[in-house]
């Protein structure tokens, strides 16, 4: 835990709310400052481009991007051969080599434009859903462009806006104490945003989440799909009076038909799926016709077979992306580790953007707490651990976990202790955690491995079922006035 996290954890509840709101003021400037309105206007103006306009826009951007990479980005300048550089000069993307995650993980600064220093940029780390967290560097203008894209092509397609009160499920640990379920969220007053804890959601705490939506007059919900689904399910099971929202925009996990049905029934609104990455390598969003459109001005998406040839519509293949939204750290033909398929049926909405028929491989196993909590996105345990190459969380019992770690140079006892501490912070101090150092983690037939594996027995699941029969008389009492 860093100094800022320790300071935050030491504050009283009101102090944590104040600290988050103060930080929210900074983020408001960072996201909506100079350049944001211009970027938003551009995305809105291009939304109804024709196929020909998109192809022209895409081709011009690609040639400029590839020339920039060949000349100004150390990694490409040194690793691309003569033929690859000729292809880059001509804008022939398909002739360039694919980019895996290891080179970026090992030296992310080599992908920066020459002369840029990481210390002067904003750093974001991926969750490492395929086991390999990536460190990305952003300029202020790129952060604003990214938010403008989400506002234009995600929020507004759902009929909402980032200017409206919202609630968010993310990997933020808003409550540092895993054994203190009383405060399940923090409030950013500057952005009118409720930060929900994805680590404290359970049948016993669901009412607190619903109360927070009502208390802060939340208009829409965004973030982890599974967390939004679990809250919806718990609220229906317990007949909680859920306030009606205008939209739910899901990220990070695949939305199944069952999940969508439960959420729309509970929240009383449409669910819109978003497919994107922390690296901003790809951006796709769901329109009013429930079709998932790729934004061509955000980058080029390829879906490839194992031999590197493009897949036919409906054929599942590997997603490879080249981003147009970040020009200071370039990822070209970047292998995301996801699987997807194209849809060649035109969308009735009229937008002539490519459509994804399906995105595969992003639905994770849920980890269960001893008290019945269901938690997601557990691969975030490894974020910010430079000595961990890959990691996998395996649940063998209600309080028994194994964590497989593929070590990098420098891995030692301190890293083992950090992994155990992070697990217990999320699951409770009585959780038994065994760290196993292994040379490799087994992949699936598709070349991926599961970041989270749940091996609970039928007996364990029966216990969970009994725990989830919540006796409202024994549920925690409501929060005191003024506390979340």
C-alpha beads as a LAMMPS data file, in Angstrom:
LAMMPS data file: protein, C-alpha beads

484 atoms
483 bonds

1 atom types
1 bond types

-500.0 500.0 xlo xhi
-500.0 500.0 ylo yhi
-500.0 500.0 zlo zhi

Masses

1 110.0

Atoms # bond

1 1 1 0.000 0.000 0.000
2 1 1 1.501 3.347 -1.064
3 1 1 1.743 6.519 1.026
4 1 1 -1.392 8.050 -0.504
5 1 1 -3.364 4.841 0.119
6 1 1 -2.165 4.664 3.737
7 1 1 -3.120 8.291 4.303
8 1 1 -6.556 7.703 2.779
9 1 1 -7.075 4.584 4.927
10 1 1 -6.226 6.566 8.084
11 1 1 -8.903 9.214 7.450
12 1 1 -12.354 9.075 9.054
13 1 1 -15.254 8.361 6.734
14 1 1 -16.125 12.031 6.160
15 1 1 -12.454 12.714 5.447
16 1 1 -12.357 10.001 2.789
17 1 1 -15.400 11.536 1.085
18 1 1 -13.726 14.942 1.197
19 1 1 -10.440 13.568 -0.144
20 1 1 -12.181 11.868 -3.053
21 1 1 -14.139 15.018 -3.880
22 1 1 -10.960 17.095 -3.772
23 1 1 -9.260 14.618 -6.085
24 1 1 -12.421 14.689 -8.192
25 1 1 -11.929 18.424 -8.756
26 1 1 -8.518 17.700 -10.239
27 1 1 -9.930 14.917 -12.433
28 1 1 -12.696 17.188 -13.625
29 1 1 -10.088 19.614 -14.956
30 1 1 -8.013 16.758 -16.367
31 1 1 -10.942 15.305 -18.301
32 1 1 -12.963 18.349 -19.308
33 1 1 -10.278 21.035 -19.671
34 1 1 -9.114 22.794 -22.863
35 1 1 -9.443 20.576 -25.929
36 1 1 -12.304 18.415 -24.632
37 1 1 -15.115 20.321 -26.343
38 1 1 -13.271 20.356 -29.652
39 1 1 -12.637 16.604 -29.463
40 1 1 -16.284 15.946 -28.593
41 1 1 -17.493 18.083 -31.508
42 1 1 -15.247 16.097 -33.861
43 1 1 -16.586 12.714 -32.766
44 1 1 -20.169 13.936 -33.026
45 1 1 -19.576 15.395 -36.509
46 1 1 -18.074 12.155 -37.844
47 1 1 -20.719 9.851 -36.383
48 1 1 -22.756 9.614 -39.587
49 1 1 -19.881 9.385 -42.054
50 1 1 -20.448 7.179 -45.091
51 1 1 -18.289 4.103 -45.755
52 1 1 -16.270 6.151 -48.255
53 1 1 -15.684 8.952 -45.758
54 1 1 -14.601 6.508 -43.090
55 1 1 -12.164 4.789 -45.456
56 1 1 -10.643 8.104 -46.485
57 1 1 -10.299 9.279 -42.898
58 1 1 -8.859 5.939 -41.813
59 1 1 -6.323 5.771 -44.659
60 1 1 -4.961 9.266 -44.039
61 1 1 -4.583 8.710 -40.317
62 1 1 -2.954 5.318 -40.795
63 1 1 -0.248 6.541 -43.175
64 1 1 0.623 9.409 -40.847
65 1 1 0.658 7.131 -37.798
66 1 1 2.914 4.509 -39.406
67 1 1 5.415 7.074 -40.653
68 1 1 5.484 8.565 -37.163
69 1 1 6.102 5.130 -35.639
70 1 1 8.875 4.240 -38.063
71 1 1 10.768 7.466 -37.460
72 1 1 9.991 8.631 -33.933
73 1 1 9.223 5.523 -31.816
74 1 1 12.302 3.667 -30.610
75 1 1 10.785 0.183 -30.588
76 1 1 9.566 0.261 -34.191
77 1 1 12.594 2.145 -35.495
78 1 1 14.884 -0.565 -34.089
79 1 1 12.824 -3.731 -34.614
80 1 1 11.107 -3.152 -37.948
81 1 1 13.219 -4.331 -40.864
82 1 1 13.633 -2.651 -44.228
83 1 1 10.552 -4.287 -45.740
84 1 1 8.391 -3.444 -42.730
85 1 1 9.445 0.201 -42.914
86 1 1 8.589 0.274 -46.626
87 1 1 5.156 -1.140 -45.790
88 1 1 4.733 1.479 -43.060
89 1 1 5.652 4.276 -45.470
90 1 1 3.018 3.016 -47.911
91 1 1 0.381 2.517 -45.189
92 1 1 0.189 -1.274 -45.683
93 1 1 -0.766 -2.225 -42.147
94 1 1 -1.338 -5.931 -42.858
95 1 1 2.342 -6.396 -43.800
96 1 1 3.611 -5.256 -40.400
97 1 1 4.412 -7.706 -37.566
98 1 1 1.962 -8.306 -34.748
99 1 1 2.761 -6.820 -31.344
100 1 1 2.439 -8.956 -28.231
101 1 1 2.231 -7.725 -24.643
102 1 1 5.676 -8.816 -23.434
103 1 1 7.714 -6.111 -25.241
104 1 1 5.409 -3.417 -23.798
105 1 1 5.434 -4.905 -20.321
106 1 1 9.222 -5.166 -20.317
107 1 1 9.945 -1.641 -21.624
108 1 1 6.817 0.529 -22.068
109 1 1 8.972 3.658 -22.484
110 1 1 10.398 2.259 -25.768
111 1 1 6.961 2.850 -27.325
112 1 1 7.028 6.545 -26.448
113 1 1 7.771 9.291 -28.948
114 1 1 11.448 10.245 -28.790
115 1 1 12.149 12.959 -26.241
116 1 1 9.139 12.236 -24.025
117 1 1 9.791 11.337 -20.403
118 1 1 7.366 9.018 -18.572
119 1 1 7.563 11.192 -15.464
120 1 1 5.869 14.049 -17.301
121 1 1 2.948 11.897 -18.446
122 1 1 -0.054 10.326 -16.723
123 1 1 0.324 6.595 -16.073
124 1 1 -2.473 4.014 -16.182
125 1 1 -1.985 0.282 -15.674
126 1 1 -4.177 -2.358 -17.276
127 1 1 -5.893 -4.941 -15.120
128 1 1 -3.973 -7.754 -16.809
129 1 1 -7.021 -9.884 -17.609
130 1 1 -4.742 -12.167 -19.627
131 1 1 -2.163 -12.166 -16.873
132 1 1 0.156 -9.425 -18.097
133 1 1 -0.510 -5.879 -16.805
134 1 1 0.586 -3.139 -19.212
135 1 1 1.828 0.314 -18.194
136 1 1 0.501 3.065 -20.438
137 1 1 1.498 6.726 -20.634
138 1 1 -0.938 9.474 -21.589
139 1 1 -0.789 13.177 -22.325
140 1 1 -3.492 15.456 -20.921
141 1 1 -4.907 15.964 -24.417
142 1 1 -5.196 12.192 -24.930
143 1 1 -7.099 11.795 -21.655
144 1 1 -9.593 14.451 -22.765
145 1 1 -9.932 12.894 -26.211
146 1 1 -10.661 9.509 -24.623
147 1 1 -13.428 10.939 -22.437
148 1 1 -14.876 12.830 -25.426
149 1 1 -15.050 9.547 -27.337
150 1 1 -16.909 7.829 -24.489
151 1 1 -19.275 10.773 -24.123
152 1 1 -20.103 10.882 -27.851
153 1 1 -20.251 7.184 -28.709
154 1 1 -21.205 5.493 -25.437
155 1 1 -22.950 7.767 -22.947
156 1 1 -24.969 9.759 -25.482
157 1 1 -25.934 6.635 -27.427
158 1 1 -27.410 5.430 -24.135
159 1 1 -29.239 8.740 -23.642
160 1 1 -27.059 9.939 -20.758
161 1 1 -23.932 12.044 -20.198
162 1 1 -20.910 12.265 -17.925
163 1 1 -22.354 15.604 -16.808
164 1 1 -25.223 13.715 -15.118
165 1 1 -25.031 12.003 -11.695
166 1 1 -23.714 8.468 -12.097
167 1 1 -22.511 5.480 -10.102
168 1 1 -19.471 3.400 -11.022
169 1 1 -18.314 -0.135 -10.282
170 1 1 -14.563 -0.376 -10.769
171 1 1 -11.427 -1.840 -9.224
172 1 1 -11.034 1.046 -6.778
173 1 1 -10.741 -0.118 -3.168
174 1 1 -12.996 2.562 -1.690
175 1 1 -13.144 0.820 1.694
176 1 1 -9.614 -0.213 2.756
177 1 1 -10.899 -2.568 5.486
178 1 1 -12.306 -5.779 3.894
179 1 1 -14.067 -6.715 7.151
180 1 1 -15.983 -3.427 7.390
181 1 1 -19.003 -3.681 5.095
182 1 1 -20.843 -0.696 6.578
183 1 1 -19.439 1.794 4.061
184 1 1 -19.692 0.276 0.607
185 1 1 -19.087 3.430 -1.435
186 1 1 -17.520 6.882 -1.491
187 1 1 -18.960 9.997 -3.111
188 1 1 -17.180 12.400 -5.462
189 1 1 -19.234 15.557 -5.016
190 1 1 -17.428 17.399 -7.819
191 1 1 -18.526 14.872 -10.455
192 1 1 -21.737 13.781 -8.699
193 1 1 -20.310 10.267 -8.889
194 1 1 -20.789 7.347 -6.524
195 1 1 -17.764 5.015 -6.401
196 1 1 -19.129 1.589 -5.525
197 1 1 -16.932 -1.071 -3.976
198 1 1 -16.888 -4.190 -6.134
199 1 1 -15.382 -6.046 -3.165
200 1 1 -18.174 -5.629 -0.609
201 1 1 -21.221 -6.510 -2.708
202 1 1 -23.275 -9.311 -1.166
203 1 1 -26.919 -10.090 -0.408
204 1 1 -26.422 -8.610 3.062
205 1 1 -25.021 -5.292 1.756
206 1 1 -27.133 -4.901 -1.407
207 1 1 -29.608 -2.575 0.322
208 1 1 -26.796 -0.114 1.041
209 1 1 -25.941 0.076 -2.655
210 1 1 -29.568 0.665 -3.584
211 1 1 -29.871 3.338 -0.877
212 1 1 -26.792 5.095 -2.285
213 1 1 -28.356 5.248 -5.758
214 1 1 -31.444 6.851 -4.294
215 1 1 -29.638 9.172 -1.868
216 1 1 -27.461 10.706 -4.556
217 1 1 -30.183 10.767 -7.219
218 1 1 -28.114 8.670 -9.562
219 1 1 -29.188 8.883 -13.210
220 1 1 -27.083 6.084 -14.691
221 1 1 -24.751 3.258 -13.744
222 1 1 -21.523 2.241 -15.457
223 1 1 -18.586 -0.116 -14.878
224 1 1 -18.104 -3.830 -14.301
225 1 1 -20.879 -5.807 -15.929
226 1 1 -20.892 -8.656 -13.407
227 1 1 -21.088 -6.293 -10.420
228 1 1 -24.010 -4.403 -11.971
229 1 1 -25.700 -7.728 -12.662
230 1 1 -25.155 -9.047 -9.116
231 1 1 -26.607 -5.895 -7.570
232 1 1 -29.611 -6.195 -9.865
233 1 1 -30.062 -9.861 -8.945
234 1 1 -29.790 -9.235 -5.208
235 1 1 -32.266 -6.348 -5.394
236 1 1 -34.825 -8.501 -7.228
237 1 1 -34.331 -11.439 -4.867
238 1 1 -34.923 -9.204 -1.842
239 1 1 -37.609 -6.995 -3.448
240 1 1 -35.534 -3.881 -2.747
241 1 1 -37.090 -0.615 -4.017
242 1 1 -34.540 0.143 -6.748
243 1 1 -34.743 3.707 -8.164
244 1 1 -35.387 3.764 -11.910
245 1 1 -32.252 4.650 -13.908
246 1 1 -31.989 6.069 -17.423
247 1 1 -29.288 3.625 -18.571
248 1 1 -26.688 1.069 -17.533
249 1 1 -23.449 1.091 -19.544
250 1 1 -21.364 -2.010 -18.884
251 1 1 -17.623 -2.445 -19.309
252 1 1 -14.890 -5.027 -18.725
253 1 1 -16.980 -8.208 -18.992
254 1 1 -19.227 -9.787 -21.558
255 1 1 -22.954 -9.308 -20.997
256 1 1 -24.966 -12.501 -21.416
257 1 1 -28.663 -12.436 -22.386
258 1 1 -29.557 -13.562 -18.845
259 1 1 -27.511 -10.749 -17.289
260 1 1 -29.098 -8.177 -19.586
261 1 1 -32.607 -9.390 -18.778
262 1 1 -32.019 -9.256 -15.012
263 1 1 -30.425 -5.807 -15.120
264 1 1 -33.102 -4.265 -17.324
265 1 1 -35.810 -5.634 -15.060
266 1 1 -34.126 -4.381 -11.881
267 1 1 -32.962 -0.950 -13.045
268 1 1 -35.971 -0.285 -15.261
269 1 1 -33.866 0.827 -18.221
270 1 1 -31.839 -0.367 -21.213
271 1 1 -28.390 -1.915 -20.845
272 1 1 -25.700 -0.763 -23.282
273 1 1 -22.490 -2.740 -23.670
274 1 1 -19.110 -1.085 -24.188
275 1 1 -15.957 -2.870 -25.373
276 1 1 -12.720 -1.002 -24.790
277 1 1 -9.330 -1.301 -23.115
278 1 1 -7.271 0.729 -20.665
279 1 1 -4.734 1.211 -23.468
280 1 1 -7.493 2.755 -25.610
281 1 1 -6.442 0.328 -28.312
282 1 1 -10.016 -0.403 -29.370
283 1 1 -13.396 1.200 -28.795
284 1 1 -16.779 -0.309 -29.591
285 1 1 -20.151 0.678 -28.185
286 1 1 -23.736 -0.473 -28.415
287 1 1 -26.295 1.615 -30.281
288 1 1 -30.059 1.768 -29.745
289 1 1 -30.441 -1.310 -31.986
290 1 1 -28.256 -3.365 -29.611
291 1 1 -25.484 -3.605 -32.214
292 1 1 -21.859 -3.188 -31.154
293 1 1 -20.174 -0.629 -33.440
294 1 1 -16.416 -0.122 -33.725
295 1 1 -15.450 3.561 -34.002
296 1 1 -13.123 3.818 -37.049
297 1 1 -11.737 7.180 -35.928
298 1 1 -10.567 5.526 -32.682
299 1 1 -8.439 2.971 -34.531
300 1 1 -8.314 -0.012 -36.844
301 1 1 -9.539 -3.378 -35.581
302 1 1 -8.542 -6.644 -37.256
303 1 1 -9.933 -10.095 -36.445
304 1 1 -7.416 -12.724 -37.512
305 1 1 -7.062 -16.470 -37.817
306 1 1 -4.084 -18.282 -36.309
307 1 1 -2.227 -17.999 -39.623
308 1 1 -2.684 -14.215 -39.606
309 1 1 -5.280 -14.060 -42.357
310 1 1 -8.474 -12.029 -41.771
311 1 1 -11.547 -13.879 -40.544
312 1 1 -14.765 -13.992 -42.525
313 1 1 -17.906 -12.419 -40.983
314 1 1 -19.213 -14.643 -38.201
315 1 1 -15.873 -16.422 -37.818
316 1 1 -14.280 -16.063 -34.369
317 1 1 -10.671 -14.928 -34.356
318 1 1 -8.078 -12.944 -32.432
319 1 1 -8.605 -9.202 -31.978
320 1 1 -5.681 -7.052 -33.129
321 1 1 -5.890 -3.265 -32.787
322 1 1 -4.057 -0.152 -33.950
323 1 1 -5.135 2.942 -32.020
324 1 1 -5.602 6.432 -33.449
325 1 1 -6.356 8.071 -30.102
326 1 1 -2.865 7.929 -28.561
327 1 1 0.005 9.283 -30.655
328 1 1 2.675 9.501 -27.966
329 1 1 2.840 5.817 -27.031
330 1 1 1.952 3.773 -30.080
331 1 1 0.688 0.191 -30.095
332 1 1 0.510 -1.035 -33.691
333 1 1 -1.177 -4.343 -34.549
334 1 1 -1.501 -4.950 -30.835
335 1 1 -2.728 -8.392 -29.776
336 1 1 -5.360 -7.746 -27.093
337 1 1 -5.800 -11.383 -26.075
338 1 1 -9.525 -11.247 -26.877
339 1 1 -11.588 -13.186 -29.373
340 1 1 -14.387 -11.708 -31.472
341 1 1 -16.322 -12.019 -34.748
342 1 1 -17.519 -9.477 -37.330
343 1 1 -21.130 -8.999 -38.384
344 1 1 -21.661 -8.014 -42.039
345 1 1 -25.371 -7.200 -41.671
346 1 1 -25.932 -3.409 -41.910
347 1 1 -27.304 -1.854 -38.728
348 1 1 -30.823 -0.335 -38.855
349 1 1 -29.519 2.654 -36.868
350 1 1 -27.932 3.910 -40.098
351 1 1 -24.414 4.379 -38.739
352 1 1 -21.953 2.987 -41.267
353 1 1 -19.425 1.804 -38.723
354 1 1 -18.152 -1.810 -38.542
355 1 1 -20.240 -4.066 -36.301
356 1 1 -18.985 -6.780 -33.969
357 1 1 -21.291 -9.773 -33.852
358 1 1 -19.771 -11.046 -30.638
359 1 1 -16.881 -10.416 -28.270
360 1 1 -15.715 -13.634 -26.616
361 1 1 -13.533 -14.519 -23.684
362 1 1 -14.121 -11.623 -21.282
363 1 1 -16.524 -13.221 -18.815
364 1 1 -14.647 -14.224 -15.697
365 1 1 -15.311 -16.645 -12.915
366 1 1 -16.647 -15.050 -9.757
367 1 1 -14.750 -15.361 -6.463
368 1 1 -16.877 -16.022 -3.386
369 1 1 -16.310 -14.632 0.097
370 1 1 -16.969 -16.594 3.272
371 1 1 -20.008 -14.387 3.969
372 1 1 -21.592 -14.983 0.566
373 1 1 -20.075 -12.003 -1.245
374 1 1 -19.456 -12.468 -4.958
375 1 1 -16.448 -10.568 -6.260
376 1 1 -15.087 -9.974 -9.743
377 1 1 -11.978 -8.587 -11.477
378 1 1 -9.593 -10.325 -9.064
379 1 1 -6.689 -10.217 -11.493
380 1 1 -6.317 -6.587 -10.300
381 1 1 -4.381 -8.098 -7.390
382 1 1 -1.307 -8.037 -9.629
383 1 1 -1.539 -4.426 -10.827
384 1 1 1.544 -2.435 -9.877
385 1 1 3.688 -5.519 -9.144
386 1 1 6.659 -5.255 -11.553
387 1 1 8.164 -8.579 -10.448
388 1 1 5.070 -10.580 -11.403
389 1 1 5.004 -11.614 -15.051
390 1 1 1.675 -13.467 -14.878
391 1 1 -0.746 -14.373 -12.142
392 1 1 -3.804 -16.524 -11.594
393 1 1 -6.204 -16.656 -8.615
394 1 1 -7.703 -20.083 -7.828
395 1 1 -10.427 -20.614 -5.222
396 1 1 -10.382 -24.142 -3.736
397 1 1 -12.692 -23.508 -0.769
398 1 1 -14.784 -20.790 0.841
399 1 1 -11.678 -19.402 2.564
400 1 1 -8.917 -21.261 0.698
401 1 1 -7.098 -19.709 -2.261
402 1 1 -4.050 -20.504 -4.346
403 1 1 -2.304 -17.777 -6.276
404 1 1 -0.099 -18.958 -9.116
405 1 1 2.653 -16.513 -10.007
406 1 1 5.085 -16.581 -12.918
407 1 1 7.948 -14.512 -11.469
408 1 1 10.027 -11.903 -13.195
409 1 1 13.544 -10.869 -12.228
410 1 1 13.612 -9.523 -8.679
411 1 1 10.639 -11.511 -7.370
412 1 1 11.081 -12.386 -3.706
413 1 1 9.515 -12.750 -0.271
414 1 1 8.306 -9.153 -0.252
415 1 1 6.265 -9.823 -3.390
416 1 1 4.779 -12.990 -1.875
417 1 1 3.788 -10.975 1.179
418 1 1 2.240 -8.253 -0.985
419 1 1 0.111 -10.779 -2.878
420 1 1 -1.135 -12.317 0.379
421 1 1 -1.858 -8.881 1.854
422 1 1 -3.838 -7.794 -1.218
423 1 1 -5.886 -10.997 -1.202
424 1 1 -6.736 -10.631 2.477
425 1 1 -7.577 -6.962 1.981
426 1 1 -10.250 -8.034 -0.476
427 1 1 -11.495 -11.190 1.268
428 1 1 -10.809 -10.812 4.978
429 1 1 -7.995 -11.519 7.406
430 1 1 -9.025 -15.143 8.007
431 1 1 -8.558 -16.086 4.350
432 1 1 -5.913 -18.767 3.736
433 1 1 -3.720 -17.805 0.778
434 1 1 -0.964 -19.962 -0.695
435 1 1 1.337 -18.429 -3.296
436 1 1 2.748 -20.903 -5.815
437 1 1 5.689 -19.815 -7.971
438 1 1 5.408 -21.612 -11.312
439 1 1 7.323 -21.429 -14.630
440 1 1 4.141 -20.985 -16.693
441 1 1 0.357 -20.915 -16.425
442 1 1 -1.624 -23.335 -18.558
443 1 1 -3.371 -21.832 -21.568
444 1 1 -6.666 -22.810 -23.139
445 1 1 -6.961 -24.138 -26.677
446 1 1 -7.464 -20.532 -27.808
447 1 1 -4.107 -19.490 -26.364
448 1 1 -5.468 -17.731 -23.261
449 1 1 -5.561 -18.680 -19.600
450 1 1 -8.214 -17.927 -17.044
451 1 1 -7.102 -15.187 -14.663
452 1 1 -9.634 -16.412 -12.093
453 1 1 -10.640 -20.044 -11.472
454 1 1 -13.341 -21.141 -9.022
455 1 1 -13.104 -24.788 -7.886
456 1 1 -15.839 -24.732 -5.248
457 1 1 -17.519 -28.089 -4.624
458 1 1 -21.306 -28.644 -4.682
459 1 1 -21.171 -28.693 -0.868
460 1 1 -19.468 -25.279 -0.848
461 1 1 -22.073 -23.882 -3.189
462 1 1 -24.850 -25.272 -0.994
463 1 1 -23.328 -23.386 1.934
464 1 1 -23.301 -20.232 -0.170
465 1 1 -26.934 -20.761 -1.060
466 1 1 -27.791 -20.927 2.624
467 1 1 -25.757 -17.789 3.312
468 1 1 -27.581 -15.935 0.566
469 1 1 -30.973 -16.602 2.179
470 1 1 -30.716 -13.244 3.877
471 1 1 -32.622 -12.776 7.095
472 1 1 -33.417 -9.098 6.949
473 1 1 -33.694 -8.986 10.739
474 1 1 -30.055 -10.033 10.999
475 1 1 -28.807 -7.802 8.191
476 1 1 -26.602 -4.872 9.237
477 1 1 -28.527 -1.858 10.478
478 1 1 -28.856 1.162 8.154
479 1 1 -26.040 3.667 8.106
480 1 1 -26.158 6.654 10.376
481 1 1 -27.406 9.889 8.796
482 1 1 -24.777 11.486 6.608
483 1 1 -22.721 8.291 6.216
484 1 1 -22.651 6.025 3.128

Bonds

1 1 1 2
2 1 2 3
3 1 3 4
4 1 4 5
5 1 5 6
6 1 6 7
7 1 7 8
8 1 8 9
9 1 9 10
10 1 10 11
11 1 11 12
12 1 12 13
13 1 13 14
14 1 14 15
15 1 15 16
16 1 16 17
17 1 17 18
18 1 18 19
19 1 19 20
20 1 20 21
21 1 21 22
22 1 22 23
23 1 23 24
24 1 24 25
25 1 25 26
26 1 26 27
27 1 27 28
28 1 28 29
29 1 29 30
30 1 30 31
31 1 31 32
32 1 32 33
33 1 33 34
34 1 34 35
35 1 35 36
36 1 36 37
37 1 37 38
38 1 38 39
39 1 39 40
40 1 40 41
41 1 41 42
42 1 42 43
43 1 43 44
44 1 44 45
45 1 45 46
46 1 46 47
47 1 47 48
48 1 48 49
49 1 49 50
50 1 50 51
51 1 51 52
52 1 52 53
53 1 53 54
54 1 54 55
55 1 55 56
56 1 56 57
57 1 57 58
58 1 58 59
59 1 59 60
60 1 60 61
61 1 61 62
62 1 62 63
63 1 63 64
64 1 64 65
65 1 65 66
66 1 66 67
67 1 67 68
68 1 68 69
69 1 69 70
70 1 70 71
71 1 71 72
72 1 72 73
73 1 73 74
74 1 74 75
75 1 75 76
76 1 76 77
77 1 77 78
78 1 78 79
79 1 79 80
80 1 80 81
81 1 81 82
82 1 82 83
83 1 83 84
84 1 84 85
85 1 85 86
86 1 86 87
87 1 87 88
88 1 88 89
89 1 89 90
90 1 90 91
91 1 91 92
92 1 92 93
93 1 93 94
94 1 94 95
95 1 95 96
96 1 96 97
97 1 97 98
98 1 98 99
99 1 99 100
100 1 100 101
101 1 101 102
102 1 102 103
103 1 103 104
104 1 104 105
105 1 105 106
106 1 106 107
107 1 107 108
108 1 108 109
109 1 109 110
110 1 110 111
111 1 111 112
112 1 112 113
113 1 113 114
114 1 114 115
115 1 115 116
116 1 116 117
117 1 117 118
118 1 118 119
119 1 119 120
120 1 120 121
121 1 121 122
122 1 122 123
123 1 123 124
124 1 124 125
125 1 125 126
126 1 126 127
127 1 127 128
128 1 128 129
129 1 129 130
130 1 130 131
131 1 131 132
132 1 132 133
133 1 133 134
134 1 134 135
135 1 135 136
136 1 136 137
137 1 137 138
138 1 138 139
139 1 139 140
140 1 140 141
141 1 141 142
142 1 142 143
143 1 143 144
144 1 144 145
145 1 145 146
146 1 146 147
147 1 147 148
148 1 148 149
149 1 149 150
150 1 150 151
151 1 151 152
152 1 152 153
153 1 153 154
154 1 154 155
155 1 155 156
156 1 156 157
157 1 157 158
158 1 158 159
159 1 159 160
160 1 160 161
161 1 161 162
162 1 162 163
163 1 163 164
164 1 164 165
165 1 165 166
166 1 166 167
167 1 167 168
168 1 168 169
169 1 169 170
170 1 170 171
171 1 171 172
172 1 172 173
173 1 173 174
174 1 174 175
175 1 175 176
176 1 176 177
177 1 177 178
178 1 178 179
179 1 179 180
180 1 180 181
181 1 181 182
182 1 182 183
183 1 183 184
184 1 184 185
185 1 185 186
186 1 186 187
187 1 187 188
188 1 188 189
189 1 189 190
190 1 190 191
191 1 191 192
192 1 192 193
193 1 193 194
194 1 194 195
195 1 195 196
196 1 196 197
197 1 197 198
198 1 198 199
199 1 199 200
200 1 200 201
201 1 201 202
202 1 202 203
203 1 203 204
204 1 204 205
205 1 205 206
206 1 206 207
207 1 207 208
208 1 208 209
209 1 209 210
210 1 210 211
211 1 211 212
212 1 212 213
213 1 213 214
214 1 214 215
215 1 215 216
216 1 216 217
217 1 217 218
218 1 218 219
219 1 219 220
220 1 220 221
221 1 221 222
222 1 222 223
223 1 223 224
224 1 224 225
225 1 225 226
226 1 226 227
227 1 227 228
228 1 228 229
229 1 229 230
230 1 230 231
231 1 231 232
232 1 232 233
233 1 233 234
234 1 234 235
235 1 235 236
236 1 236 237
237 1 237 238
238 1 238 239
239 1 239 240
240 1 240 241
241 1 241 242
242 1 242 243
243 1 243 244
244 1 244 245
245 1 245 246
246 1 246 247
247 1 247 248
248 1 248 249
249 1 249 250
250 1 250 251
251 1 251 252
252 1 252 253
253 1 253 254
254 1 254 255
255 1 255 256
256 1 256 257
257 1 257 258
258 1 258 259
259 1 259 260
260 1 260 261
261 1 261 262
262 1 262 263
263 1 263 264
264 1 264 265
265 1 265 266
266 1 266 267
267 1 267 268
268 1 268 269
269 1 269 270
270 1 270 271
271 1 271 272
272 1 272 273
273 1 273 274
274 1 274 275
275 1 275 276
276 1 276 277
277 1 277 278
278 1 278 279
279 1 279 280
280 1 280 281
281 1 281 282
282 1 282 283
283 1 283 284
284 1 284 285
285 1 285 286
286 1 286 287
287 1 287 288
288 1 288 289
289 1 289 290
290 1 290 291
291 1 291 292
292 1 292 293
293 1 293 294
294 1 294 295
295 1 295 296
296 1 296 297
297 1 297 298
298 1 298 299
299 1 299 300
300 1 300 301
301 1 301 302
302 1 302 303
303 1 303 304
304 1 304 305
305 1 305 306
306 1 306 307
307 1 307 308
308 1 308 309
309 1 309 310
310 1 310 311
311 1 311 312
312 1 312 313
313 1 313 314
314 1 314 315
315 1 315 316
316 1 316 317
317 1 317 318
318 1 318 319
319 1 319 320
320 1 320 321
321 1 321 322
322 1 322 323
323 1 323 324
324 1 324 325
325 1 325 326
326 1 326 327
327 1 327 328
328 1 328 329
329 1 329 330
330 1 330 331
331 1 331 332
332 1 332 333
333 1 333 334
334 1 334 335
335 1 335 336
336 1 336 337
337 1 337 338
338 1 338 339
339 1 339 340
340 1 340 341
341 1 341 342
342 1 342 343
343 1 343 344
344 1 344 345
345 1 345 346
346 1 346 347
347 1 347 348
348 1 348 349
349 1 349 350
350 1 350 351
351 1 351 352
352 1 352 353
353 1 353 354
354 1 354 355
355 1 355 356
356 1 356 357
357 1 357 358
358 1 358 359
359 1 359 360
360 1 360 361
361 1 361 362
362 1 362 363
363 1 363 364
364 1 364 365
365 1 365 366
366 1 366 367
367 1 367 368
368 1 368 369
369 1 369 370
370 1 370 371
371 1 371 372
372 1 372 373
373 1 373 374
374 1 374 375
375 1 375 376
376 1 376 377
377 1 377 378
378 1 378 379
379 1 379 380
380 1 380 381
381 1 381 382
382 1 382 383
383 1 383 384
384 1 384 385
385 1 385 386
386 1 386 387
387 1 387 388
388 1 388 389
389 1 389 390
390 1 390 391
391 1 391 392
392 1 392 393
393 1 393 394
394 1 394 395
395 1 395 396
396 1 396 397
397 1 397 398
398 1 398 399
399 1 399 400
400 1 400 401
401 1 401 402
402 1 402 403
403 1 403 404
404 1 404 405
405 1 405 406
406 1 406 407
407 1 407 408
408 1 408 409
409 1 409 410
410 1 410 411
411 1 411 412
412 1 412 413
413 1 413 414
414 1 414 415
415 1 415 416
416 1 416 417
417 1 417 418
418 1 418 419
419 1 419 420
420 1 420 421
421 1 421 422
422 1 422 423
423 1 423 424
424 1 424 425
425 1 425 426
426 1 426 427
427 1 427 428
428 1 428 429
429 1 429 430
430 1 430 431
431 1 431 432
432 1 432 433
433 1 433 434
434 1 434 435
435 1 435 436
436 1 436 437
437 1 437 438
438 1 438 439
439 1 439 440
440 1 440 441
441 1 441 442
442 1 442 443
443 1 443 444
444 1 444 445
445 1 445 446
446 1 446 447
447 1 447 448
448 1 448 449
449 1 449 450
450 1 450 451
451 1 451 452
452 1 452 453
453 1 453 454
454 1 454 455
455 1 455 456
456 1 456 457
457 1 457 458
458 1 458 459
459 1 459 460
460 1 460 461
461 1 461 462
462 1 462 463
463 1 463 464
464 1 464 465
465 1 465 466
466 1 466 467
467 1 467 468
468 1 468 469
469 1 469 470
470 1 470 471
471 1 471 472
472 1 472 473
473 1 473 474
474 1 474 475
475 1 475 476
476 1 476 477
477 1 477 478
478 1 478 479
479 1 479 480
480 1 480 481
481 1 481 482
482 1 482 483
483 1 483 484
